[in-house]
């Protein structure tokens, strides 16, 4: 029988030997040996955070996602503020269909902006965009996908993802109905060309989409967005009106028309549309913000402040709500409140496409 002190020394010696062999195997490219040795090491010392990290990243590189996710989860549980691990962990959770967890991890990772390779960043932002589409956050998804396209990633995966987000279909690429594939691809190609400012090609795909799917929900809304990309605001307005004929409760189309009328100085046209959007979607901060803007344009500053304060309560992280609220407070003669909102706006103001998607 071994005395406890002797057992501890022998175990420590075993761990030291295993950890050194694991590191040597990793640095010399003997990946399978390294995985075996790191697995042995974390069994000998379960609190070995660096071992869990090395094991998790090696398994991730081998696309052994369930095992990699388990190892990275252990690393995160042992390491405060382990933000670097969140992107690969989120990708593991995506691949194992833990989608809600993955989306939350991506958001936390992007908020902290830890260092990462270009390849990992591209992979993470692409899969985050897919999950944003699945959650119905289509505009945020398109921000990320547009950044991918402008960086040169214009392949089939990005095209299909753009089509799903553009037609507001809340599915992952592997899950959406087969009957939607043609309109998704037409919309995806049109969006890709439009965001790359190749408007002639975008118009050709949009024409095919309109010809075959002109009565489908969201098609005219999408065509309106393409028109906005091409600086054709009047054409966009016509498409948004057409969408409302097909889908009378289409809040995004209503909001686009609100802002179109406000840009033309027609607050009287904008107000009923904004009120209609709030009535349909009372928990949507953009609807309240749009109504606040319309009331401000009509000189109804107290009511404007109320709507913008409601929007701020729903989405305190929105920089533009803060900016519009600062203007309304200034109009009401409340300079301290206006300055406070401007200061918050300055901290929240997006600086990159990825940040704008948060």
Order of alpha helices (4+ residues) and beta strands (2+ residues): alpha-alpha-alpha-alpha-alpha-alpha-alpha-alpha-alpha-alpha-alpha-alpha-alpha-alpha-alpha-alpha-alpha-alpha-alpha-alpha
